[in-house]
Every structure is written in structure tokens, then in C-alpha cells.
Amino acid sequence: MVCIRNYKNLDSLICVDMVLIDEEGGYVHATIKGDFADKLRSKLTEGGVYIFSNFAIELNKSMYRVVSDSKIMIKFFYNTYIKAVKEEDYAIPKHKFDFSPYPTLEQRRLKFDVLSGL
């Protein structure tokens, strides 16, 4: 989970970005924007297991995509329902990695569509 703060007022949260992973290892970028980002973020713990409802599915960003091969992303709203559930009731991976060969990373070096790191 990454919290993006207003550089002029560090108490002000602009958005929260995260990667959600399902039971089958599928994953998607999700974001919480606006004044309710703090409220919803306080209901989430990294590595926790949740049930969500009342959110939107949008086209993924054309630049700075967190999940490179996903055409969609999830956007939470002020009234998105978040319910924590017992982790032991679900077999959800804690981490997801997409390893790319060095030549692929080198090709992405001066492009801004996918966030890549070494």
C-alpha cells in the first residue's frame, strides 16, 4: 500500500494505491482518491484479507501502470464497503512478483507506461 500525500500539507492524503491479490493469484491495481482516502485506508492492513463491495472497475492508466498486463483497475468510493475476514478461511498469496528479463527492463527505461524496478 502506497500513500500519496500533498507535498504542501503532509497531513493531507491525496490517494492510496495498492495491489489486490485474489485466491487464484490474479491481481489488480486499486486506488482510493479524495477526502475519504484516510477513512478507507484506516480500515485496511497490508496483507489482510477483505471483502469489498460498491467500487468501480475502470480502464487501467495509460502511463505509470502498476500492474503491467491488466487492462482494468479498481477505484474505491467514499461508500465502498470493506469487511475484514479471517485469513485462515482463504488461501490468498501474500505477495505477487512479475520478473522480467533485463532486456525488457532496459527497453522500459525511458518509457513511462509501466512502473518497473530493479
N, C-alpha and C positions, 0 to 999 in steps of 0.2 A: 504494500500500500504506500503510495506516494502522495504527500500533502503539498499542494502548491499554494504558497502564501503570497499575499500582496507585499512587495518589497518596501512599500512606503509605510505599511502598517502590518507588522508581523503577526499581530493578533487576528488579522482578517484572513480567512481561508478562502481562496478563490475556487479551488476544486480538489477533489480526491480522486486519484486514478488507481486502479487495481486490476489484477488479472484474476478472473474467476475460473476455477477448475471443476469439472463435473466428475461423476463416478467412472466414466469411461476414459478419462484423461483428456477430454476435449477442453478447450479453454477459449476465453473471450475477454477482451478489454472492456472494463466497465468504468464509468465516471459518475461522480456526484458533483454538480456545479451549483453555485449560487449560495444564498444566505443559509440554506439548510444543510450545507456540506458538513458543518461542525456537528449538527444534531445527529445526522445519519452516521457519520464516522464514529461517533461515540458508542454506537450500537455494534460496531464491528471490531473484531480482534483478528489480527493476521493469523492465518492457519485455522481459524474457526470454521464451523460448518453451519450453513444457514439455508433457510427457505426464503425466497424473495417473491413478492408479487407487486403489481402495479408499477411497471417500469416500461421503458420504450426500447425497441430494437431499431437502431439507426444504421445507415451505411458507415463503414469504417472511415477514418480520416484518410485523406489522400497524402498527407505528409505526417511524419513522425508517428507512424503506426507502431503500437506496442506489440501487437500480435500480427506478424507479417502476412500470414496467409489467410487471415479472416476477412471476409467481406463485410462483416457486421460488428457492431459494438453495442453495449448496453448503457442506457442512460437512466439514472435514478432520479426520482422526483421528490418533492417535499413530503408527499404522502406514500412513498414506497414503503411497503410492509416488509420488515426484516424480523425473522424469527430464528433465534439460535436453537440448534438441535444437538443432541448428543453425538459426538464424533464417532463413538463406537458403533452407532447404528448405521453408519455409512462408510464405505471403503473408498474414500476420496484421497488421491495423492496430495501430498503437501507441497510438492514442487513440480515445475514443468520447465524443461530446457529444450531449446531448439539449437542444436550445434550446427554450425555452418563451416565448410572448409575455408581456409584462409583466403583463397582466390575470390570467394563470394564476398567475404568481408572487405577485401581490397576494392572490389567493384562498388560496394556501397559507401566507400569512404567519402566521396564528395556528393552523394545523393542524400536526400532528406525525406524519403518516403518511409523508410523503416528504421527504427532505432536499433542500432547494433553496437555491441561492445566486445571487448577482448578480455 
